[in-house]
Amino acid sequence: MKKTLGSRLRSLFVGSKGEEFFEELEDALVEADLGAANAMALSERLRKSGRYDSRDDAIAALRSFIGEALIETPIDLDPAEMNVFLVLGVNGVGKTTNLAKLAHRLGGQVGRDRVVIAAGDTFRAAAVEQLDTHARRLNVRIVKQGTGSDAAAVVFDAVQSAAARGDRVVLADTAGRMHNRTDLIAELEKIHGVVARLSDNAVYRKLLVIDATTGQNALRQVEMFHDAVGVDAVLLAKYDSSARGGILVPVARDFGIGCAFLGTGESYDDLVPFDRDAYLDELLA
């Protein structure tokens, strides 16, 4: 297992604080997925601040500098309106599992009978089957069609029926295939257009699931989805205190997108709202 950023920082203070120290600091920040540009900027800022004579002072300074870049994006449900979430992400990041966690969490706020899942990843039969299983376990309604169906039509039906029934939350799954990017983007744009037209009396948000273990690849995913439909917040999946997790810094700096949730395990309860202070504690622990 790779060392955490905090343990790497502690080991840096064994020797001198010359040029090698700052080079190793940059390496540690890059390995934690903060990205090369951010690593260089943070290292230079620490150098100019002069706050690196002691380990505690340097970590406090880095905590402050990194914290300035992070964005908390809390997801607060509007109790007076329908809340529609388009859940985005490439295959393999844990999108479907975390959509189920969202259904569990939000269902606890509005009631399970007021939550509906739209099985919009019609490209993969396994995705629909997986969501169907989650829906039965969670006792929430699901709107689905057969494999290969028009994903936008599935989401259209889900949003319309939710509005007619007075449901409070719609969670729409989407395809995440990357081998045919052009088709994926066209499909997402179509779904986004459908939801936007139906959401005059709803709060509509696009939530992107990224994987804490994939490093800088997540940045390219953020760019692709943000260009296509505009991402309101990310959900960082597969995150724990040993995961690098620093990807949230370049996501915030490069795109102005904050984090709403951390997925921390496999159970339905393993989804927590993003807390900047707790995240910094774990990143620099």
C-alpha positions as CSV (number, residue, x, y, z in Angstrom):
1,M,0.0,0.0,0.0
2,K,1.3,3.5,-0.9
3,K,2.0,5.8,2.0
4,T,-0.6,8.4,2.7
5,L,0.2,12.1,2.1
6,G,0.4,12.7,5.8
7,S,3.0,9.9,6.4
8,R,5.0,11.1,3.4
9,L,5.0,14.6,4.9
10,R,6.2,13.3,8.2
11,S,9.1,11.5,6.7
12,L,10.2,14.7,4.9
13,F,11.0,16.4,8.2
14,V,13.7,14.0,9.1
15,G,16.4,15.7,7.0
16,S,17.3,19.3,5.9
17,K,14.9,21.8,4.3
18,G,16.8,22.5,1.1
19,E,15.8,22.2,-2.5
20,E,15.5,18.4,-2.2
21,F,12.9,18.9,0.5
22,F,10.7,20.9,-1.8
23,E,11.2,18.5,-4.7
24,E,10.1,15.6,-2.5
25,L,7.2,17.6,-1.2
26,E,6.0,18.1,-4.8
27,D,6.4,14.4,-5.5
28,A,4.3,13.6,-2.4
29,L,1.5,16.0,-3.5
30,V,1.5,14.6,-7.0
31,E,1.3,11.1,-5.7
32,A,-1.7,12.2,-3.6
33,D,-3.4,13.2,-6.9
34,L,-3.3,17.0,-6.4
35,G,-1.8,17.3,-9.9
36,A,1.6,18.6,-11.0
37,A,0.6,22.3,-11.3
38,N,-1.1,22.3,-7.9
39,A,1.9,20.5,-6.3
40,M,4.3,23.1,-7.7
41,A,2.1,26.0,-6.7
42,L,1.7,24.6,-3.1
43,S,5.4,23.9,-2.7
44,E,6.3,27.4,-3.9
45,R,3.7,29.0,-1.6
46,L,5.0,27.1,1.4
47,R,8.6,28.1,0.5
48,K,7.6,31.8,0.3
49,S,5.6,31.6,3.5
50,G,8.6,30.4,5.4
51,R,6.4,28.0,7.4
52,Y,8.4,24.8,7.0
53,D,10.9,24.8,9.9
54,S,8.6,22.5,11.9
55,R,6.5,19.6,10.6
56,D,3.4,20.9,12.5
57,D,3.7,24.4,11.1
58,A,4.2,23.2,7.5
59,I,1.2,20.8,7.7
60,A,-0.9,23.6,9.1
61,A,0.1,25.8,6.3
62,L,-0.5,23.2,3.7
63,R,-3.9,22.4,5.3
64,S,-4.8,26.1,4.9
65,F,-3.6,26.4,1.4
66,I,-5.3,23.2,0.2
67,G,-8.5,24.0,2.1
68,E,-8.8,27.3,0.2
69,A,-9.2,25.4,-3.1
70,L,-11.8,22.9,-1.9
71,I,-15.5,23.5,-2.5
72,E,-18.2,22.0,-0.4
73,T,-21.4,21.5,-2.4
74,P,-24.1,20.3,0.0
75,I,-27.2,18.6,-1.5
76,D,-30.2,20.0,0.4
77,L,-33.5,18.8,-0.9
78,D,-36.2,21.4,-1.6
79,P,-39.2,20.1,0.3
80,A,-41.6,22.1,-1.8
81,E,-40.4,20.9,-5.2
82,M,-39.4,17.7,-6.9
83,N,-35.7,17.1,-6.8
84,V,-34.2,15.5,-10.0
85,F,-30.7,14.1,-10.1
86,L,-28.9,13.0,-13.3
87,V,-26.3,10.6,-12.0
88,L,-23.3,10.5,-14.3
89,G,-20.0,8.5,-14.5
90,V,-18.0,6.1,-16.6
91,N,-18.5,2.3,-16.2
92,G,-16.6,0.9,-13.2
93,V,-16.6,4.0,-10.9
94,G,-19.4,2.7,-8.7
95,K,-22.1,4.9,-10.2
96,T,-25.0,2.4,-9.9
97,T,-24.0,1.4,-6.3
98,N,-23.8,5.0,-5.2
99,L,-27.1,5.9,-6.9
100,A,-28.6,3.2,-4.6
101,K,-26.9,4.8,-1.6
102,L,-28.4,8.1,-2.6
103,A,-31.8,6.5,-2.8
104,H,-31.3,5.1,0.6
105,R,-30.1,8.4,2.1
106,L,-32.6,10.7,0.4
107,G,-35.4,8.3,1.0
108,G,-34.7,8.6,4.7
109,Q,-35.5,12.3,4.4
110,V,-38.6,12.3,2.2
111,G,-39.8,8.7,2.6
112,R,-39.0,5.7,0.4
113,D,-42.4,5.9,-1.3
114,R,-41.5,9.4,-2.6
115,V,-38.3,8.3,-4.4
116,V,-38.1,6.9,-7.9
117,I,-35.2,5.5,-9.8
118,A,-34.9,5.8,-13.6
119,A,-32.9,3.0,-15.1
120,G,-31.4,5.2,-17.8
121,D,-28.4,3.0,-18.5
122,T,-30.3,1.0,-21.1
123,F,-27.0,0.0,-22.9
124,R,-26.1,-2.6,-20.2
125,A,-28.7,-5.1,-19.1
126,A,-26.6,-5.7,-16.0
127,A,-27.1,-2.1,-14.9
128,V,-30.9,-2.3,-15.1
129,E,-30.8,-5.6,-13.3
130,Q,-28.6,-4.2,-10.6
131,L,-30.8,-1.2,-10.1
132,D,-33.9,-3.4,-10.0
133,T,-32.3,-5.4,-7.2
134,H,-31.4,-2.3,-5.3
135,A,-34.9,-0.9,-5.7
136,R,-36.5,-4.0,-4.3
137,R,-34.1,-4.0,-1.3
138,L,-34.7,-0.3,-0.6
139,N,-38.5,-0.5,-1.4
140,V,-38.4,2.4,-3.8
141,R,-40.1,2.6,-7.2
142,I,-38.1,2.0,-10.4
143,V,-39.0,3.0,-14.0
144,K,-37.3,0.8,-16.6
145,Q,-37.5,-0.6,-20.1
146,G,-35.7,-3.3,-22.0
147,T,-32.0,-3.3,-22.9
148,G,-31.4,-1.0,-25.9
149,S,-34.4,1.2,-25.2
150,D,-34.2,5.0,-25.6
151,A,-32.6,6.1,-22.4
152,A,-34.2,9.6,-22.7
153,A,-37.6,8.0,-22.9
154,V,-37.0,6.1,-19.7
155,V,-36.0,9.2,-17.9
156,F,-38.9,11.2,-19.4
157,D,-41.4,8.6,-18.1
158,A,-39.8,8.6,-14.7
159,V,-39.9,12.4,-14.3
160,Q,-43.4,12.7,-15.7
161,S,-44.8,9.9,-13.5
162,A,-43.0,11.3,-10.4
163,A,-44.6,14.7,-11.0
164,A,-48.0,13.1,-11.4
165,R,-47.6,11.1,-8.2
166,G,-46.1,13.9,-6.2
167,D,-42.8,12.1,-5.7
168,R,-40.0,14.2,-4.2
169,V,-36.8,12.6,-5.6
170,V,-35.9,11.2,-9.0
171,L,-32.5,9.6,-9.4
172,A,-31.7,8.9,-13.1
173,D,-29.0,6.5,-14.0
174,T,-27.1,7.1,-17.2
175,A,-24.8,5.1,-19.5
176,G,-21.0,5.3,-18.9
177,R,-19.5,3.5,-21.8
178,M,-16.3,5.1,-23.0
179,H,-15.5,3.1,-26.1
180,N,-18.0,5.1,-28.1
181,R,-17.7,8.5,-26.6
182,T,-19.6,10.3,-29.4
183,D,-22.7,8.2,-28.9
184,L,-22.5,8.6,-25.1
185,I,-22.3,12.4,-25.3
186,A,-25.2,12.6,-27.7
187,E,-27.3,10.4,-25.5
188,L,-26.4,12.5,-22.4
189,E,-27.2,15.7,-24.1
190,K,-30.6,14.3,-25.2
191,I,-31.4,13.1,-21.6
192,H,-30.3,16.5,-20.2
193,G,-32.6,18.3,-22.7
194,V,-35.5,16.1,-21.7
195,V,-35.0,16.7,-18.0
196,A,-34.4,20.4,-18.4
197,R,-37.7,20.8,-20.3
198,L,-39.6,18.9,-17.6
199,S,-38.0,20.6,-14.6
200,D,-39.7,23.9,-14.6
201,N,-41.2,23.0,-11.2
202,A,-38.3,21.0,-10.0
203,V,-34.7,21.3,-8.7
204,Y,-32.5,19.7,-11.2
205,R,-28.8,18.8,-10.5
206,K,-26.2,16.8,-12.3
207,L,-24.0,14.6,-10.1
208,L,-20.8,13.0,-11.4
209,V,-19.4,9.9,-9.7
210,I,-15.6,9.7,-9.9
211,D,-13.4,7.0,-8.4
212,A,-10.8,8.0,-5.8
213,T,-8.4,5.3,-6.9
214,T,-8.2,6.4,-10.6
215,G,-6.1,9.5,-10.1
216,Q,-5.7,12.0,-12.9
217,N,-8.0,10.0,-15.2
218,A,-10.9,11.4,-13.2
219,L,-10.0,14.9,-14.4
220,R,-10.5,13.9,-18.0
221,Q,-13.9,12.4,-17.0
222,V,-14.9,15.6,-15.3
223,E,-14.0,17.6,-18.3
224,M,-15.9,15.4,-20.7
225,F,-19.1,15.3,-18.6
226,H,-18.9,19.0,-17.7
227,D,-18.6,20.0,-21.3
228,A,-21.5,17.8,-22.3
229,V,-24.1,18.7,-19.7
230,G,-22.6,20.8,-17.0
231,V,-21.7,19.1,-13.7
232,D,-23.1,20.6,-10.5
233,A,-21.1,18.4,-8.0
234,V,-19.0,15.3,-7.8
235,L,-19.5,12.2,-5.6
236,L,-16.0,10.7,-4.8
237,A,-16.5,7.0,-4.7
238,K,-14.2,4.2,-3.3
239,Y,-12.8,6.7,-0.8
240,D,-11.3,5.9,2.6
241,S,-8.5,7.3,4.6
242,S,-5.9,5.3,2.7
243,A,-7.1,6.4,-0.7
244,R,-5.2,9.3,-2.2
245,G,-8.3,11.4,-2.7
246,G,-6.5,14.6,-3.6
247,I,-8.2,14.7,-7.0
248,L,-10.8,16.9,-5.4
249,V,-8.3,19.8,-5.4
250,P,-7.7,20.0,-9.2
251,V,-11.4,19.3,-9.8
252,A,-12.3,22.4,-7.8
253,R,-9.4,24.5,-9.1
254,D,-9.7,23.6,-12.8
255,F,-13.5,23.4,-13.1
256,G,-14.9,25.2,-10.1
257,I,-16.8,22.0,-9.2
258,G,-17.3,21.0,-5.5
259,C,-17.8,17.7,-3.8
260,A,-21.2,16.7,-2.4
261,F,-20.6,13.2,-1.1
262,L,-17.9,10.7,-0.3
263,G,-18.6,7.0,-0.9
264,T,-16.7,5.1,1.8
265,G,-17.8,1.5,1.5
266,E,-20.2,-1.0,0.1
267,S,-23.2,-0.7,2.4
268,Y,-26.1,1.7,1.8
269,D,-25.0,3.7,4.8
270,D,-21.5,4.2,3.4
271,L,-22.2,7.6,1.9
272,V,-21.4,10.8,3.8
273,P,-21.7,14.5,2.9
274,F,-18.4,16.0,2.0
275,D,-16.9,17.9,4.9
276,R,-13.8,20.0,4.1
277,D,-12.3,19.8,7.6
278,A,-12.8,16.1,8.0
279,Y,-11.4,15.5,4.5
280,L,-8.3,17.6,5.2
281,D,-7.8,15.7,8.5
282,E,-7.7,12.4,6.6
283,L,-5.7,13.7,3.7
284,L,-3.0,15.1,5.9
285,A,-3.3,12.6,8.8
